[in-house]
Amino acid sequence: MPVVRTDLRNTRESARRIRFEPVSPITATDVQEAIRQVTLVTPSIAPTNVAASPYAPALGDTLLWVDTSAPRIINLPTGASRGGKALEIKDITGNANANNITINPSGAETIDGLAPMLIDINYGGVTLYPKPAGGWTTQP
């Protein structure tokens, strides 16, 4: 998401009068218009294609598209190391019933009490949320 930087010590009464240098995709040079443009920017999520096993998600991974032409293993980092960043895992080839995706939490951690957790439904998926004290949970 684009960041709008301004000098908050400025006491001018109007955001239209505060100027700054825009950074793509923002083109406005005043704060008020820049804020409007930021609200129009659609954030993009770049999926990570997983076709090898085992796979250890990187900190920057937010969406894993898993090729289930063969069974796959996802080895999670500790929940605390993710800094609150969720992780989505999705079967994109529709073979998870025959070729399960096995999700292994780190060490003694669990995913809602499960260790490991399986995705065994064709085109199935799960969104995992790290717990601050360690471990993972899924959305309700």
N, C-alpha and C positions, 0 to 999 in steps of 0.2 A: 504494500500500500504506500502511495506517495506520502512524504512527510512535508508539511508546510512549516517552515521555520520563520520566525519573526522575533523581533526584539520586544519582549513583554514589558520592558521598562519604558517604552514609548507611551506618552500620555495623550496622543492625539485621539480625538473623539470618534473617528471613523476608520473602519478597516479599509475603506476604499482609498484612503490617503497613505497607507503604509505600503511601501513598495519593496519588492525583493526580486531576486533572480529565479525564474521558474526552472524546474527540472522536468524532463519528459516523464509522463505524458501531460503534465500540467503546463499550460501556455500563458496563463494569466500572470500579470505582474503586480496585482494588488491582492491582498489577503482575502477579501470578501469573495471575489470571483474565483480565486484558487480553491477556497472551501467548497464553492458550488461545483467546480470541476471534479474535485476529489469524490464528491458524492455520486458522480456519474460514472466513475471508473469501476468496472467490474473486476474484482480480484480473480486472478487465474490460479488454478491449482495444477501443478505439473505432476502427473502421475509418474511413479517409478515402475517400470516393467520388470517383473520378477519371472525369469525363466530358468534360473539355476537354483539349486538347493544344496545346502541350507543357505538362507539369506538373513543377514543381520541388518535391520533398518538403520540408516544413518540418521543423525539428528535432524537433518533437513527434510527427510521423508515425511509426507503427510498422507499420501495415498499410494497404496501398493496394488498394482494390477497384476494378478498372479495367473500365469499360464499353467493350466492344470492338465496339460498333455501327459504329465507324469506327476506322481505325488510330490508335494513341496513342503519344506520345513521353513518356518520363520522363527528365528531366535531373537526374542525381544531383549532390549537393554533393560536396565532397572527402570522402574516407573519414575523414580525421583530424578533420574538423569535427563528425562524428556522436558523438564521445565514447564510442565502443564500442557504440552503440545499433543493433541490427539493424533491417532494413527488409524487410518481406514485400510482395511484389507479386503479385496474383492476378487472373486473368481471371474475372469473375463472370457474364458473359453468354454465354460459350461460343462466341465468334466469333474467337478469336485466330488460328486457322489462316488465315482470310481477311483479318482485320484485325489484323496483328501489333502487339504491344507492343514498342516499341524502347526499350531502356534505355541511355542514354548516360552513361558516367562523365565526371567533370569533367576538363577539360584533357587531359593525357597519361596519366591514370590508366586502369586497366583493371579488368575483372571477370574474375578468373582468366585473364588474358591476352586477353580479348575486349574490343573497343571498336568498335562497340556490341554489346550482347547482345540477342537476340530471344526473346520468348515467342511461339511460333507453334503451340502445341498448345491446342486448345479446352479451357477450364477449367484451363489450365496456370498455374503460378506458380513463384516462386523466393524464397528467403530469402537476403538479402545481408547479409554481415557486414563492417563497415569494418575495414581494417587500420590499426593505429596510425600507421604511417609513410606512409599514403596508399594509395588503391586499395581494392578490394573483393574478397571471396571468397564462395563459396557453401558451403552445408553439404555434407559428403561424401555 
